[in-house]
Amino acid sequence: MSRTKLVFFENGIATDCVNYQNSWQGAIKIWTAIFDKYCEKNSPYDNALNAAIDGRLWQLWETKEFKTFEKVVFAFTMDNLLVSKTDFKLLADSLDKFVEEHLPNDPGHLSDWADMLRSNNACKYDAVGLHITTVVENPWFPWDSKNQENVPYNIHTNCKHTWLSDYLTLEELTSSDNTLLPCPFCGPSDGTFLNEPKILSIKKPTQKPDVEVECFFVECIRCEARGPMEFYVKAAKDSWNKRGN
């Protein structure tokens, strides 16, 4: 029986795979739900797999107004897409909402994926990708014809992947109680995000002697740039808009 896999990355390298029996209970359930709701049928026997093959399913991305959780879940099934650790919660919450709205009686693997992304074990990884079905080659362990072996994909040395953050607006990325923002200095295209804001005491210059005030500060998880929350929200939005999203 075919399987579908969550492929986790540690230090930028594909490492562990979590296997789920029967790949028809994974991405294809997502495609079928999207197809049934949004796609025009060519015949009574038309289905999501046909639409995926002839491109109609993917054209929906440009022509339909998806709900945020639908965009997140649909994007996760796209070729060579990775989800940064900072978006594990967004993906897990979106999977739950997708099941609630589209698959309440038969969630397939989606609820199990959400549970895995929230597990303590997932905390040690920095990204996750999907191997839709074992019927085809695992994109995260491609075949090296020179060495005659499968080699783990390396985020730092390979460039075929995209990030979930590349397909979403700033508002969508910060939905579902996900308060993380893309760093305007080294993200968001590489998946780098700011930590959740912390309240720090700072000295505020005044006409009188400097006084201590509390302010929301954020710090990037990679470049360690830090500053007041208000500045980063504006800078992140400006950075995102300049990228044409």
Secondary structure by P-SEA (a helix, b strand, c coil): cbbbbbbbbccccccbbbbbccccccaaaaaaaaaacccccccccccaaaaaaacccccccccccccaaaaaaaaaacccccccccaaaaaaaaaaaaaaccccccccaaaaaaaaaaccccccccccccccccccccccccccccccccccccccccccccccccccccccccccccccccccccccccccccccbbbbbbbbbccccbbbbbbbbbbbccccccccaaaaaaaaaaaaaaacc
